[in-house]
Amino acid sequence: MAVPARVKATMRRLGLRGVNKPKRTPSHKTKSHVVMASSGGRYKLIRFGQQGAKTAGKPRKGESARMKAKRRSFKARHAKNIAKGRMSAAFWANKVKW
């Protein structure tokens, strides 16, 4: 299925490289990332992540117990929303930031 013209125009305006490919937005005042999410032929622009938040990032060898706890808490707190899939901001925050 081809991407609709209005979706392409929005992606071009935001500088997105493709559908379901997140991008950092350092100039946005509140959200740190943006993605054009697609699922089942539906498209949705999602802004997610707190700007300037010190997130845990990808798990690293020898990371502190505090960071592990921080990651575990985020995933537990947002588990229901993460489970909603690609059309939720929690899914993308979990994938990109945590």
Contacts in CASP RR format, 6 or more apart in sequence:
PFRMAT RR
TARGET T0000
AUTHOR 0000-0000-0000
METHOD contacts of the structure
MODEL  1
MAVPARVKATMRRLGLRGVNKPKRTPSHKTKSHVVMASSGGRYKLIRFGQ
QGAKTAGKPRKGESARMKAKRRSFKARHAKNIAKGRMSAAFWANKVKW
1 41 0 8 1.000
3 11 0 8 1.000
3 19 0 8 1.000
3 38 0 8 1.000
3 43 0 8 1.000
4 43 0 8 1.000
7 19 0 8 1.000
7 36 0 8 1.000
7 43 0 8 1.000
10 36 0 8 1.000
10 45 0 8 1.000
11 18 0 8 1.000
11 19 0 8 1.000
11 36 0 8 1.000
14 23 0 8 1.000
14 25 0 8 1.000
14 34 0 8 1.000
14 36 0 8 1.000
14 45 0 8 1.000
15 23 0 8 1.000
16 23 0 8 1.000
16 34 0 8 1.000
16 35 0 8 1.000
16 36 0 8 1.000
17 23 0 8 1.000
18 36 0 8 1.000
19 36 0 8 1.000
19 37 0 8 1.000
19 38 0 8 1.000
19 43 0 8 1.000
20 35 0 8 1.000
20 36 0 8 1.000
20 37 0 8 1.000
20 38 0 8 1.000
20 86 0 8 1.000
21 35 0 8 1.000
21 36 0 8 1.000
22 33 0 8 1.000
22 34 0 8 1.000
22 35 0 8 1.000
22 92 0 8 1.000
22 95 0 8 1.000
22 96 0 8 1.000
23 33 0 8 1.000
23 34 0 8 1.000
23 35 0 8 1.000
24 32 0 8 1.000
24 33 0 8 1.000
25 31 0 8 1.000
25 32 0 8 1.000
25 33 0 8 1.000
25 34 0 8 1.000
25 47 0 8 1.000
26 32 0 8 1.000
28 34 0 8 1.000
28 47 0 8 1.000
28 51 0 8 1.000
29 51 0 8 1.000
30 47 0 8 1.000
30 50 0 8 1.000
30 51 0 8 1.000
31 47 0 8 1.000
31 48 0 8 1.000
31 49 0 8 1.000
31 50 0 8 1.000
31 51 0 8 1.000
32 48 0 8 1.000
32 49 0 8 1.000
32 50 0 8 1.000
32 51 0 8 1.000
32 52 0 8 1.000
32 53 0 8 1.000
32 97 0 8 1.000
33 47 0 8 1.000
33 48 0 8 1.000
33 49 0 8 1.000
33 92 0 8 1.000
33 93 0 8 1.000
33 96 0 8 1.000
33 97 0 8 1.000
34 45 0 8 1.000
34 46 0 8 1.000
34 47 0 8 1.000
34 48 0 8 1.000
35 45 0 8 1.000
35 46 0 8 1.000
35 48 0 8 1.000
35 92 0 8 1.000
36 43 0 8 1.000
36 44 0 8 1.000
36 45 0 8 1.000
36 46 0 8 1.000
37 43 0 8 1.000
37 44 0 8 1.000
37 45 0 8 1.000
37 46 0 8 1.000
37 86 0 8 1.000
37 87 0 8 1.000
37 92 0 8 1.000
38 44 0 8 1.000
38 86 0 8 1.000
39 85 0 8 1.000
39 86 0 8 1.000
39 87 0 8 1.000
42 87 0 8 1.000
44 87 0 8 1.000
46 87 0 8 1.000
46 88 0 8 1.000
46 89 0 8 1.000
46 92 0 8 1.000
47 89 0 8 1.000
48 89 0 8 1.000
48 90 0 8 1.000
48 92 0 8 1.000
48 93 0 8 1.000
48 96 0 8 1.000
49 89 0 8 1.000
49 93 0 8 1.000
49 97 0 8 1.000
53 97 0 8 1.000
55 74 0 8 1.000
55 97 0 8 1.000
55 98 0 8 1.000
56 63 0 8 1.000
56 67 0 8 1.000
56 68 0 8 1.000
56 70 0 8 1.000
56 71 0 8 1.000
56 74 0 8 1.000
56 97 0 8 1.000
56 98 0 8 1.000
57 71 0 8 1.000
57 97 0 8 1.000
57 98 0 8 1.000
59 68 0 8 1.000
59 71 0 8 1.000
71 98 0 8 1.000
74 94 0 8 1.000
74 98 0 8 1.000
75 82 0 8 1.000
75 94 0 8 1.000
75 98 0 8 1.000
78 90 0 8 1.000
78 93 0 8 1.000
78 94 0 8 1.000
81 88 0 8 1.000
81 89 0 8 1.000
81 90 0 8 1.000
81 91 0 8 1.000
82 88 0 8 1.000
82 90 0 8 1.000
82 91 0 8 1.000
82 94 0 8 1.000
84 90 0 8 1.000
84 91 0 8 1.000
85 91 0 8 1.000
86 92 0 8 1.000
END
